[in-house]
Amino acid sequence: PLLAPPCHEFVGNMKQAEKEQLAKALGTDVDGIDARVRAHHEANPMMGLRGCRLGITTPALTRMQTRALAEAAYDVQRERDERVKDATPLIVEIMVPLVTTAKELELQIGVIKAELAKVAAEHAAAGGGRGAAPKL
């Protein structure tokens, strides 16, 4: 399944040096990181930013995870194709966590399909040299 961490809880508990390193990697400052943590504070964690709601409010997280899964699938498929003649296509299933409404699932599927299409187009443009197409 896609990761569904309460990121603000992990980041909120980071040491100052870790926050500074994260801020540098994200091109922001520690105050910006702290502001995001405060914005994601939950009065009731059961109704907060968990599961697909985190991906809905931060689509870049869903895109990043989808791309990582797809790229890994292409890599594994390429290795299988090199080792086994007529290797069967790798089948990858992506589960969307903690969905409570059809609309939540619909929103996440849209983001996932769009990112998978981008990855497939990049691999096709590379001439298939980056691996055969797994079933995603």
C-alpha positions as CSV (number, residue, x, y, z in Angstrom):
1,P,0.0,0.0,0.0
2,L,1.0,3.6,-0.3
3,L,2.5,4.9,2.8
4,A,0.2,6.8,5.1
5,P,2.4,8.2,7.9
6,P,1.3,11.1,10.1
7,C,4.4,12.9,8.8
8,H,3.8,16.0,10.9
9,E,4.2,13.8,14.0
10,F,7.6,12.5,12.9
11,V,8.8,15.9,11.7
12,G,7.5,17.7,14.7
13,N,9.7,15.5,17.0
14,M,12.9,16.0,15.0
15,K,15.9,17.5,16.5
16,Q,16.8,21.0,15.4
17,A,19.8,19.8,13.3
18,E,17.5,17.3,11.5
19,K,15.0,20.0,10.8
20,E,17.7,22.2,9.3
21,Q,18.8,19.3,7.1
22,L,15.3,18.6,5.9
23,A,14.6,22.3,5.3
24,K,17.8,22.6,3.2
25,A,16.7,19.5,1.1
26,L,13.3,21.0,0.6
27,G,14.5,24.5,-0.2
28,T,12.8,26.1,2.7
29,D,13.7,27.2,6.2
30,V,13.0,25.6,9.6
31,D,10.2,28.2,10.3
32,G,8.5,26.9,7.1
33,I,8.8,23.3,8.3
34,D,7.4,24.2,11.7
35,A,4.5,26.1,10.1
36,R,3.6,23.0,8.0
37,V,3.7,20.8,11.2
38,R,1.4,23.2,13.0
39,A,-1.0,23.3,10.0
40,H,-1.3,19.6,10.1
41,H,-1.9,19.3,13.8
42,E,-4.9,17.1,14.5
43,A,-7.5,17.6,17.3
44,N,-8.7,14.1,16.6
45,P,-6.2,11.8,14.9
46,M,-8.9,9.4,13.8
47,M,-10.3,12.1,11.6
48,G,-7.1,13.8,10.7
49,L,-4.5,13.5,7.9
50,R,-4.2,9.7,7.8
51,G,-4.2,7.4,4.9
52,C,-5.6,8.7,1.6
53,R,-6.4,12.1,3.2
54,L,-2.7,12.8,3.5
55,G,-2.4,12.1,-0.2
56,I,-5.4,14.2,-1.1
57,T,-4.0,17.2,0.7
58,T,-0.5,16.6,-0.5
59,P,-0.8,15.0,-4.0
60,A,3.0,15.3,-4.4
61,L,3.4,12.5,-1.8
62,T,1.1,10.2,-3.8
63,R,2.9,11.0,-7.0
64,M,6.3,10.4,-5.4
65,Q,5.3,7.0,-4.0
66,T,3.6,6.0,-7.2
67,R,6.7,6.9,-9.3
68,A,9.0,5.0,-6.9
69,L,6.8,1.9,-7.2
70,A,6.6,2.2,-11.0
71,E,10.3,2.7,-11.5
72,A,11.1,-0.2,-9.2
73,A,8.7,-2.4,-11.2
74,Y,10.4,-1.4,-14.5
75,D,13.8,-2.2,-13.0
76,V,12.6,-5.6,-11.7
77,Q,10.9,-6.4,-15.0
78,R,14.1,-5.5,-17.0
79,E,16.2,-7.8,-14.8
80,R,13.7,-10.6,-15.2
81,D,13.7,-10.1,-19.0
82,E,17.5,-10.3,-19.0
83,R,17.5,-13.6,-17.1
84,V,14.4,-15.4,-18.4
85,K,13.3,-15.7,-22.0
86,D,9.7,-14.7,-22.4
87,A,9.4,-13.7,-18.7
88,T,5.8,-13.1,-17.6
89,P,5.1,-9.4,-16.9
90,L,5.5,-8.3,-13.4
91,I,2.1,-7.4,-11.8
92,V,2.2,-4.6,-9.3
93,E,-0.9,-3.6,-7.2
94,I,-1.1,-0.3,-5.5
95,M,-3.5,-0.1,-2.5
96,V,-4.8,3.2,-1.3
97,P,-4.9,3.3,2.5
98,L,-7.8,4.2,4.8
99,V,-10.4,5.1,2.3
100,T,-13.8,6.0,3.7
101,T,-15.6,7.5,0.7
102,A,-15.7,6.7,-3.0
103,K,-14.6,10.3,-3.8
104,E,-11.4,9.8,-1.7
105,L,-10.6,6.7,-3.8
106,E,-11.5,8.5,-7.0
107,L,-9.1,11.4,-6.2
108,Q,-6.2,9.1,-5.4
109,I,-6.8,6.9,-8.4
110,G,-6.6,10.0,-10.7
111,V,-3.3,11.0,-9.2
112,I,-1.9,7.5,-9.4
113,K,-3.0,6.9,-13.0
114,A,-1.6,10.2,-14.2
115,E,1.8,9.5,-12.6
116,L,1.9,5.9,-14.0
117,A,1.1,7.3,-17.5
118,K,4.1,9.7,-17.1
119,V,6.4,7.0,-16.1
120,A,5.2,4.7,-19.0
121,A,5.7,7.5,-21.5
122,E,9.2,8.2,-20.2
123,H,10.1,4.5,-20.6
124,A,8.6,4.4,-24.1
125,A,10.5,7.5,-25.1
126,A,13.7,5.8,-23.9
127,G,13.1,3.1,-26.5
128,G,12.2,0.4,-24.1
129,G,15.9,0.2,-23.1
130,R,14.9,0.9,-19.5
131,G,12.9,-2.3,-19.1
132,A,9.8,-3.9,-20.5
133,A,6.4,-2.7,-19.3
134,P,5.2,-4.3,-16.1
135,K,1.5,-4.4,-15.4
136,L,0.8,-1.6,-13.0
